Amino acid sequence: MQALKRIPGYIRALHRNNRRETNQPRFLTHTVTFTCNARCIMCDSWKLTAKGDLTLDEIERIYAQLPTMDAVRLTGGEPFVRKDLLEIAHLVQRRLRPFFLHITSNGFLTDRIVTFCERREKSIPLQLLISIDGLAEKHNHVRGRDTAWETATRTLKELAPRRKELNLSLAVNQTIVDAEGAEHYRLLREELRPLGIHNHFVMAYDTSATYNLEREKEIAPAEIGQFTTFGEFSQEQLRDLLDEVESDLDRYPLKERLAKRYYMRGIRNRLLHGHGFPNPKCVALSTHMRLFPNGDVPTCQFNSKTVGNLREQSFAEVWQSARADHQRQWVRRCPGCWAECEVLPNAIYTGDLLKETFLPARSALEGI
């Protein structure tokens, strides 16, 4: 029970969710733009059209129709290329009243990011993830910019000493795209240690429907446990990397440790042991709602088929439509992915995160 008391965010989310209709969204991922100032080798977001992004007035009208949220994630593209991101964040807090706001950024626009952190309403925590995929030239190569390392690390150095003042949780999101990137995990960890910042491991999967040049695309796994990495790795390379990451998790705060161990368990089982557990029920189009830059409401990360458009329709019309029900049937049939941005909402809202954490016999059964 002591462990449960130390994770109030998860418990509050589940409690608030249980007081509402189960089909209402509680977690919003809002892609505010596909525009990006990086040229990442594993992502086509920067190739997508930037025309037609919702205006601030349109976003406010949409948010006003949504239920209160436990958490809101603002993402892109690169969210900070929108000069009105601060105003969007204010709308999130005023209209959606989440327990925390989450933003993932490449960190290129240091001055704009720091100003955002200074001027935002600080009544709720901000979780800011800066994407860095290796040291110096490795990171520059992955992000397609010669200045990627310089600008991202400058952002970290300016914000790290001010975390308490800014009510800011700051970490690095390290996407492992290949075996060389795996070797950079330890190097980046040591580089970040003086700043007191962790590099969160994420394994790059081969493709995404969200950031695909084709719209209305379905590329979900065909069977439980299927996970195809973006780059090629030997089993030894994967095992060494996963063991290294696992050993580092002991130094994480409890909430991060629980979430990361859950994610790592699924990655290890899929890539090394050949089976797909954990595999929580998916909450896409129920508890977890995605919103695209033009107002489209897609199904999930691996299915960009939309159920309506909130620029043209009301939330009630979209969420209660036959089209939405049809896509929910698809979600129920889906064997399950292992993208962290989908997995953790699934694990939290189904209770599988706590079940897997506090039932060690299940973990032993899975060979972990």
N, C-alpha and C positions, 0 to 999 in steps of 0.2 A: 504493500500500500504506500510506503514511503516513496517508492519510485514513481508511482502514479501521481502523487501530489506534486512532484517536481516537473511535470509536463503540463502545466495549466493550459497552454495554447491548444493542444490537441483535445484535451478534455472539454474545454469551453466550446470548441468547434463541434464536437459530437453532441454536446448537450443542446447547443442552440439548434443544431440540425434536427434533433429528435423532437423539438418543439414545433417544427414546421412541417408543411407537406413534404413528403419524401421526394417528390419529383421536382421540387424547386431548387434552383442552383444556390450553392453556398460558397463556391469557389469560382472566381472569374479570372480567366486568362485573356487579357485584352491585348492583342497585337495592334499597337497604335499606328504602326506604319511598317511597310515592307522595305522602305528606303534604308539603305545602309552605306556607310562610308568605308566599310571593309570589303575585301574581295576573297572571302574564305573559301578554301578548297573543298570543304565538305558541305557547303550551303549555297543555294541558288537565290537566296532572298534578294541580293543586290541586283539580280537580273530581272526581277519582277517589276511590273509597272508601279510607279509611285502615284499615279493619278487617282483621284477619287477618294482620298482619305477623309474620314468623317471630320467635320469642323467641330470646334469646341462647343458651339451651340447644339449641334446634333448629338454630341457625346452626352451633354447634360440632359437632353431630352430622353435619351436612351437610359442613362443611369437612373433617372427619376422613375422609370417604370420597373426597375429591377428590385428584387428583395434585398434586404441587408445581407452583406457577405461576411464570411469568416475571414477570408483572405482575398486580396486582389493582386494579381501579377501583371505588371505592365512590361511588355516586351516588344521586340521588333523582328526583323530589321534591327536597326539601332534606335531605341526609343528616344535618345537625347538629340537626334537630328530634328525632332519636333521642337520648335522654339516655345511651344505652349505646353510642354510636358508638366511644368510646375502647376499650371492651371488645371490640367487633367488630374494631377495628383490631389489637388484641393477638392475637385469634384468627387473623386473617389472617397475621400474622408467625409465630406459633407453628406453625400447622397447614399453611399454604400456602407459606411461605418464599419470597416473591417477591423479585426484585431491587429493586423499588421499589413504593410504594403511591401511588395517584393518587386525589385527591378533588376534585370540582367542587362549589362552594358559591356561594350568592348573597351570603354574607358578612354577613347580617343579625345573626346571633347572635355578635357580636364576642367577648364574654367567654368564651363556651363554646368558640369556635374557638381562641382564644389558649390557653386551659387545655388543650385537646386537644393542641395542638402542644407544649406544655411537658411534658405528662405521658406522651406516647406513648413507646414504645420507639424510640430514635433510631438503632438499628443499621442501618436501611436508610433511604434518602432518602424524603421525602414530597414529592410534586408536588401543590401546592395551586393550583387555578385559582379565582379569584374572578370571578363574572360581573358585568360592568359594560358597558352597551350604549351609553353616551354620557355627556355631561356633565349633571349635576344633573337638571333637569326632564325632559330626554329620557330619562334612565335611569329616573327615577321613573315616567314614563308607561309605558315598556316593561314594567317589573316590577310595575306596579299598586300601588305603595306610595309614600306621600309621603316616607318616611324611607329609601328604598332607597339613594340616593346617600350620604347621611350615614353610614349604618351600614357600607356596603361599603368606603368610603374609610377609615373609622376602623379597620376590620380590617386593611387594607393598611398603614396608617401604624404600627400597633402591631407588625406582624410583620416589615415590611421591614428594620428595623435588626438583627433577630435571626436572619436566615436561616442564617448559618453555625453559630451556637450550636444552632439547632433542627434542623439537617440538612434544610433546607427549600428547595425550589425554588418560588418564588412568581411568579405571572403573572396577568394579567387575560384572561378569555375574553370577547371582544366579539362578540356575535351581531348581525349586520347585518340588521335586519328591514325597512328601507325606505331610500329615498334620503336622508332626513334623517339616519338613522343612519350612512350612508356618509360624509356631511359631518362627522360627529362623530369619525370615525376619527382624523384629524390632531389635533383638539382634545384628545381623550382621551390620545393619545400624548404631547403636550406636558405635559399635567397630570401624567402618571405619570413623566415623565423624571427629576424630582428624586429620586424613590424608587428609580430604577434598575429599573423594572418595565416589561415589554413588554405591550402589549395585543394578544393573539392574535386575528386575524380569523377569524370563522366565518360563512359565509353561511347564513341561515335558509332552510330548505326549507319547502314549503307545508304539509306535514302529516306526522305520524309515527304508526305503528301502536302504538308503545310507549306514547305519551301520548295515545292516542285514547280517547274515552268508550266506544267499542265494543271488546269483547274479541274475540280470535280473528280478527283482521282482517289482510288482505293488501293492501298499497298500494304495492308495489314498482314501480319504473319499468317501462314497457312495452317500452322499447327502449334499446339502448346509447346513452349520452350524454344521456339525458333528465334534466333538472334543472329543476324549477319552483320559483322563489323565493317566499318568503312575501309579500314586497312587490313593488312595481313599480319598475323601473329603466329608464332609457334606456341604450342602448349606450354613449354617451359617459360617463354616470355610472359605469357598471360599469368601463369601461376606465380612467378616472381613478383610481378606487378601487384596482383591482388593480395598476396601475402604482405607486401610492403604497405599497401594502403590499409589493410586490416590492422596491422600493428600500430599504425598512427592514430586510429580511431579512439584509442584509450585516452588521448589527450583532448578530445573534443568535449564540449559541453553536452550534457545528457540528451537534450532534445535532438541536437545534430547527430549525436552518436547513434541513437536509436534509428533515426531515419536512414543514415548512411549504412549502418550494418544491414538493415533490411534490403536496401538497394544492392549492396555488395553480395548479399546471400543469393539474390536472384541472378546477378551477373555470373557469379562463380558457378552456380548450378547449371546455367544455360551454356556457358562457354567451356567448362571443364568436366562437368558430370553428365551432361547430355539429357537433363530433364528440366521441366519448367515450373519449379516451385521456389518461392511462393508464387501464387497466381491469383491475386484477389479479384473479386468481381469488379468490373469496370463501372465507373460512375459518370462516364461521358454522357452528355445530354440529360443528366439528372442532377446530381450534386455539382458536377464540374461543367461549366459553360465556357466555351471559347467564342471570342468576338474578333472578326477580322477587320482590317483598317477601313474597308468600305461599308461596314455594317452587316456583312454576311455572318451567319452563325453556322460554322462547320461542325462536323461530327466529332473529330478528334485529330490528333497529330498525324495519324496514318490514314485518315479518310477525310478528304476535304470536300466531300459532298455536303452541300448546305441544306439547311432546313427552312431557310427564310432569310430576309434582310431587314434589319431593324431601322434602316434609313427609310424604308418604304412601308413597313408593317409595324404594328404594335408588338411589344414583347409577348402579350397574351396570345395574339394571333399566331406568332411563330412557334412559341413553346408548346402550344396545345394543338398544333396542326397535325393533319394526317401524315404529312411528310416527316415531321419530327418523330411521330410514333413509328413510322416505317424504319427510320434510321436507328431508333432505340432497339428495334428488333434485331437489326444488324449488330449493334453493340452487344446484345445478349448472346449472339451466336459467335462473336469474335473469340478466337482461342486465347487472346491476351498478348500484349506487347510488353517490352521492358524498357521503355523510355522513361527516364526519371520524372519528367514533367507530367506524365500520365500516371505513373505507378504510385507516387507518394499520395496524391489525392485519393486514389483508389484504396490504398492501404489504410489511410487515416479514417476515411468515412465508412468503410466497411468494418473497421475495428481490427483488420488483419495485422496491422502494425503492432498493436499491443499483444494480440494473440501469439504471433510469431516470436515476439520478444520474450514473453513470459511462459512459453511452453517449450522448454529446452528439449524435451523428448522428440518433438517434431524436427528440430534442427539436427539432432543426432541421427534421426532416421534418414535425413537427407545427406548425410555424410559430411556435415560441416563441422 
